[in-house]
């Protein structure tokens, strides 16, 4: 079987601290894979390695069969294919949100002004923010800002989207609107890897769950197996605390 994304024994350390200790999993095109686990288990570092924001110390990451961790590879074209959204919105406060979204596509894809405007407007309409395009970040709620951050990543037309705890900084009543965006992307066939503490969402939306603990995948499988019949004692202990 050909996979969209493959991680093979990925290892990453910061100084003497080994954060990822030989992690392997596969993602098929159109799958939503949820990474769950306590803070510090390696989820965020793993996503940063996939996006090539961090160099791996061992193992390989394959995108459509190509080893993207080859030190000779140019990371910029890979990052255009793999979008990433963090829990902090990282929007430029001195630009309105439409300008925030248009900045990178204008520099990288160099479309005509009319095409860029049409593409950007379509994205804002798609995610229910057409009436907010001229607003500045501080004029939007946290949930709206996070949706703009997702729109900004999608404007680069990625093949895979990585989400790193994108609801962690939001008030509880704003979480649902961001999770709705993720469900919409999944329904449209986007390949997604999501690190999350939202167990209800993971249970309902994921095709596969990977439970990480201390830099290793303790257990992985479909949601019904992980949540209803976990095989590992450590998985059961974690779920009993967070569910």
C-alpha positions in Angstrom: 0.0 0.0 0.0 1.3 3.5 -0.8 0.9 6.0 2.0 0.6 9.8 1.8 2.9 10.1 4.8 5.1 7.6 6.6 7.2 8.1 9.8 9.8 5.4 10.3 11.7 5.3 13.6 11.7 9.1 14.0 14.0 10.2 16.8 14.5 13.8 18.1 16.5 15.1 21.1 17.1 18.5 22.6 20.4 18.3 24.4 20.3 15.2 26.6 16.5 15.0 26.5 15.2 12.5 24.0 11.7 13.7 23.1 10.9 11.3 20.3 12.3 7.8 20.6 11.8 5.9 17.4 8.2 6.8 16.4 6.6 5.1 13.4 3.1 5.4 11.9 1.5 5.8 8.5 -1.1 8.2 7.2 -3.3 7.4 4.1 -4.5 10.1 1.8 -7.7 11.7 3.3 -7.2 10.2 6.7 -7.5 12.1 10.0 -4.9 10.8 12.5 -5.1 12.1 16.1 -2.1 12.2 18.4 -3.1 12.0 22.0 -1.1 12.0 25.2 0.0 14.2 28.1 1.8 17.4 27.6 5.5 16.6 27.0 4.8 13.3 25.4 6.4 14.4 22.0 3.3 15.3 20.0 4.2 18.9 19.1 7.9 18.0 18.4 6.7 15.3 16.1 4.5 17.7 14.1 7.4 20.1 13.8 9.6 17.3 12.5 7.0 16.4 9.8 6.9 20.1 8.7 10.7 20.2 8.8 10.8 23.0 11.4 13.0 20.6 13.4 15.6 18.3 12.0 15.2 14.6 12.9 18.2 12.9 14.7 17.2 9.5 13.4 14.7 7.7 11.2 13.0 9.0 8.1 9.8 10.8 7.1 8.4 9.9 3.6 5.9 12.1 1.7 4.5 10.2 -1.3 7.4 7.8 -0.9 10.0 10.6 -1.0 12.4 10.9 2.0 11.9 14.5 3.0 14.4 14.2 5.9 17.2 13.8 3.4 19.6 16.6 4.5 20.1 17.7 0.8 16.4 18.4 0.3 15.1 22.0 0.1 12.6 22.3 2.9 10.6 25.2 1.4 8.7 23.3 -1.3 7.9 20.6 1.3 6.5 23.2 3.8 4.3 24.4 1.0 2.8 20.9 0.7 2.5 20.4 4.5 0.7 23.2 6.3 0.9 23.6 10.0 -1.3 25.6 12.5 -0.3 26.2 16.1 -2.3 27.0 19.2 -1.0 30.5 19.1 -2.5 32.3 16.1 0.7 34.3 15.1 -1.3 36.8 13.1 0.4 40.1 12.3 -1.5 42.7 14.4 -0.7 45.6 12.0 -2.4 43.9 9.1 -6.1 43.2 8.6 -6.9 39.4 8.5 -7.2 39.4 4.7 -3.8 40.9 4.3 -2.5 38.3 6.8 -3.9 35.5 4.6 -2.7 37.0 1.3 0.9 37.7 2.3 2.5 34.3 1.8 0.6 33.2 -1.4 1.5 36.6 -3.0 5.2 36.0 -2.4 5.3 32.3 -3.2 2.7 31.6 -5.9 2.7 35.1 -7.4 -0.9 35.0 -8.7 -2.5 38.0 -10.3 -4.1 40.4 -7.9 -7.5 39.5 -9.1 -6.9 35.8 -8.7 -5.5 36.1 -5.3 -8.4 38.3 -4.1 -10.9 35.8 -5.5 -9.1 32.8 -3.9 -8.8 34.5 -0.6 -12.4 35.7 -0.5 -13.6 32.2 -1.4 -11.7 30.8 1.6 -13.2 33.4 4.0 -16.7 32.6 2.7 -16.1 28.9 3.0 -15.3 29.2 6.7 -18.0 31.8 7.6 -15.7 34.8 7.9 -16.5 36.8 4.8 -17.8 39.7 6.9 -14.6 39.8 8.9 -12.0 40.1 6.1 -11.2 43.8 6.7 -11.0 43.4 10.5 -7.7 43.4 12.4 -6.8 40.4 14.6 -7.6 42.2 17.9 -11.2 42.9 16.6 -11.9 39.1 16.4 -12.6 36.5 19.0 -10.1 33.8 19.7 -12.1 31.3 17.7 -12.3 33.6 14.7 -8.5 34.3 14.9 -7.8 30.6 14.9 -10.1 30.1 11.9 -8.1 32.9 10.2 -4.9 31.1 11.0 -6.3 27.9 9.4 -7.4 29.9 6.3 -3.9 31.4 6.1 -2.4 27.8 6.0 -5.0 26.7 3.5 -4.2 29.6 1.2 -0.9 27.9 0.4 -2.9 25.0 -1.1 -1.3 22.3 1.1 -1.8 18.5 0.6 -1.5 17.7 4.3 -2.5 19.8 7.3 -0.9 19.5 10.8 -2.7 21.0 13.8 -0.9 21.4 17.1 -3.4 21.8 20.0 -5.3 24.4 18.0 -8.1 24.7 20.6 -5.9 24.8 23.7 -5.8 28.6 23.9 -9.5 29.0 23.4 -12.4 29.6 25.8 -14.6 26.4 25.9 -17.5 28.0 24.0 -15.1 28.9 21.1 -13.7 25.4 20.7 -16.6 24.0 18.8 -16.3 26.5 15.9 -12.7 25.5 15.3 -13.4 21.8 15.5 -16.2 22.3 13.0 -13.6 23.7 10.6 -11.5 20.5 11.0 -14.6 18.3 10.4 -15.3 20.3 7.2 -11.7 19.8 6.0 -11.9 16.1 6.7 -15.2 15.9 4.8 -13.5 17.6 1.8 -10.8 14.9 1.8 -7.9 16.8 3.4 -5.2 14.6 5.0 -4.9 15.7 8.6 -2.6 14.9 11.5 -3.9 16.5 14.7 -2.4 16.7 18.2 -5.3 17.3 20.6 -6.6 17.1 24.1 -10.2 17.0 22.8 -10.9 13.4 23.4 -14.6 13.6 22.3 -13.5 15.0 18.9 -10.8 12.4 18.5 -13.3 9.6 19.3 -15.8 10.8 16.8 -13.7 12.2 14.0 -10.4 10.3 13.8 -9.7 7.4 11.5 -6.8 6.4 13.7 -5.5 7.3 17.2 -1.9 7.2 18.3 -1.3 7.5 22.0 2.1 8.9 22.8 3.8 8.6 26.2 7.4 9.7 27.0 8.4 9.9 23.3 7.0 6.5 22.1 3.7 5.3 20.6 2.3 3.1 23.3 -0.7 2.1 21.3 -2.4 3.0 18.1 -5.6 1.9 16.3 -9.1 2.9 15.4 -10.9 5.1 17.9 -13.3 2.3 19.0 -10.4 0.1 19.9 -8.4 2.8 21.8 -11.3 4.2 23.7 -13.4 1.1 24.3 -10.9 -1.7 24.5 -7.3 -0.3 25.0 -4.8 -3.1 25.2 -2.1 -1.3 27.2 -2.3 -0.5 30.9 -0.7 2.9 30.3 -3.4 3.8 27.7 -6.1 2.8 30.1 -4.5 4.9 32.9 -4.3 8.0 30.6 -7.9 7.7 29.4 -9.2 7.2 32.9 -7.7 10.6 33.8 -8.8 12.6 30.8 -12.2 11.2 29.9 
